[in-house]
């Protein structure tokens, strides 16, 4: 056990709990905390115009919404921060 009272990250399986979710016109970001250590998981993703041409938050005048609706590849990012 480390000096902060938590197991080292390599000795347990993370159990993620949603902290917050933010939605935009063409994307979302979610932040999760591990229940048993100080790790944080962050995800970012964009709606796919290819599979959902009228995705729910598409905004008229948003260049990225238009690009996704025309078939642009949606971005997705995932990062884990061991604190």
N, C-alpha and C positions, 0 to 999 in steps of 0.2 A: 504494500500500500504506500502511496506517495505521501509526502509531508502535508498535502492539503486534504488528506483523508479519502481521496478517491483512488480507485484502481487505475494503474497505468492503462492507456487506451488499448494496448495490444492484448490485455488480459480479459477483456469482456466484449460482448457483442452490443453495439449501440442500440438503445431503445428510444427511438425518436418520438418527440411530442411536439405538435405544432405550436409555435409561439405566435406567429402572425402570417397573414397572407394579404398581399396587395395585388389588386387587379387594375390593369390599364386597358386602353382600347384594343390593343393587339397582343398584350403580354401579361404575365403574372410573375410574382416573386413570392416564394415561401421561405420562412425561416423556422427551423426546428432546433430544439435543444435536446441533448441526450439526458434521459432521466437519471442515469447513474454516474455521469462524469461531466466535465465542463465543455465537452465537444459541441460544436454547432454545425448544422447542415443548412446550406443555402441553395435553393434552386431558382432558376430563371428559365422561363420558356415563352414561346410565342405560339399563337393559334395558327393552325394550318389552313390556309385558304383552299388548298387542294382537297382536303377532306371535309371542310366545313366552310363553304364559300360565303356564308352569311354568318360568320362567327359573331357571338352575342354582343361584343363590345366594339365592333368595327366603327370607326369614326370617320365621317365624311371630311375630306381635307387632310387626313393623316397619310403622308407618303408611305410609311411602312405598312399601314393597313392595306393600302392599295396594292403595294408590291406583293404582300402575302396573298391577297385575293387573286392576283394574277399568276400565282404559282411559285413565288420566291421561297427558297428553302427556309423554314422556320429555325430559329436558333434555340438551343437548349444548353444550359450550363448547370453544373452541379459542383459544389465545393464543400469540403469538410474542413473545419478549422479545429484543430486540437489545441485547446487553451490550457 
